[in-house]
């Protein structure tokens, strides 16, 4: 995307001490795991949705924010994960964990197969290519008889409780966070940003742009597919317009732009905001989407680095160090 | 295997529908070619044109085909403020910012349509949409032939405008080298504004024709957006006559796909063709001249 250079944060603050970070992460994880035991069912539902959206948004942020691959094809991998997971649950006795893992592997394989074609497309054409891929997969699923056509499939295996799904989603978020920490705090992050900012220049100095993009795409696809599988198990039924719905491509994009593209906490902040607005306007779904559109347009125009960017500027003005980005 | 007359009929109606598809894609194509903008709200402009035709007929009784130019004008008047207030301020901020803005606009419009006009499937009902035009064994709805003729005429008009007029040469200069064009005194921003209005006007007219020939819903835009991408990729980006070729090729192939594989596969054929074409020959059948 356009200029998004994130500077190296000042590490003087106690918050950035590795031990403090691990401790904070550990406590948050424990709290997440314990949450469904005492939260009311309504909040567990919302929490599950929030966790799923954070994972999707992180994956999208990895692609668009850190690697410059603006994708409108998240729904292809989301739907793939949903259909594979349900298929495996119905026809084998693999259990949820194995089914989700297999979905992730197949999504990575699809990313690998499609990469040759997709990466020939640069910039805007890549975006349109991913959109077409998602639509093609959806039409394929609608028309090929194995997949239950337009009416979809039911999960015949026993469905787990929402509390258990919440914990699964929390685990997925932990994995996602680890991946994102690795991808944004290691040597690989430099490669990613080099490819994002100027692919040709990066190739000139010896960065294998294709492999860097492929790695990002495969990781993101696997995460999105697992999220799709979890959502399918939660619903207990899948159909092509839901699982391959454009919303699964659109929502992560909206969340990341609202939160802050290429910002480490962009996905989390954006997802909380997005889910909160969605719940407030739950009675008026059309209005909700339209308002999301208005917020998108305003933020792109006035605050290209999203809510996190605004927060960072505000904190710096107040004389504090950069807390919002890392 | 269906009989020969069925096949010929399907091919002819594919050809005629393809001409109309080309008109729907024209706006997307010139906006992309001149402004380097992937107008993700293009489908919503088509649907807006279809609603405009529908309400024109219901409220005033003006036949949508008579009112086509009026509809084009309305859509151009809608397009101008969108360019002026949403796109112009983003000039120089990279192409993604403008694309995302149009995307935001597309979800706003889509949901506004649902809120204002309900999610019902609509069609603009005219006699010529159902009465067949029969010529020997061939029989297609009259609107297919009328729509094809109007589409080809409009595409030719736009081609002449771009190839011959002064505005056209300024447009081509702005598309090739915006900076150089600005240096020699072309008002690139004005060219972009006019291009955008021309694009939305074409989209509106195409949408009305589609609204008469087929049917539409508030969310039809997304499907047409992809179909139109397929058309312009087949025809070559920003190539006006190529758009016509691309539309006809896609229309015929969709008919063939529907005939051999089943009706549900029509759109899939278009998308697969689109993805394959992007891989093999991104500059389109006719090469890359605008």
Interface residues (C-beta under 8 A of the other chain):
Chain A: X1 X2 X70 X117 X120 X121 X123 X124 X125 X127 X128 X129 X131 X132 X133 X135 X136 X139 X140 X142 X143 X246 X250 X253 X257 X286 X287 X289 X290 X292 X293 X294 X296 X297 X300 X301 X304
Chain B: X36 X38 X86 X89 X90 X93 X94 X95 X96 X97 X99 X100 X101 X103 X104 X105 X106 X107 X108 X110 X111 X112 X114 X115 X222 X223 X226 X229 X230 X261 X262 X264 X265 X267 X268 X271 X272 X274 X275 X278 X279 X282
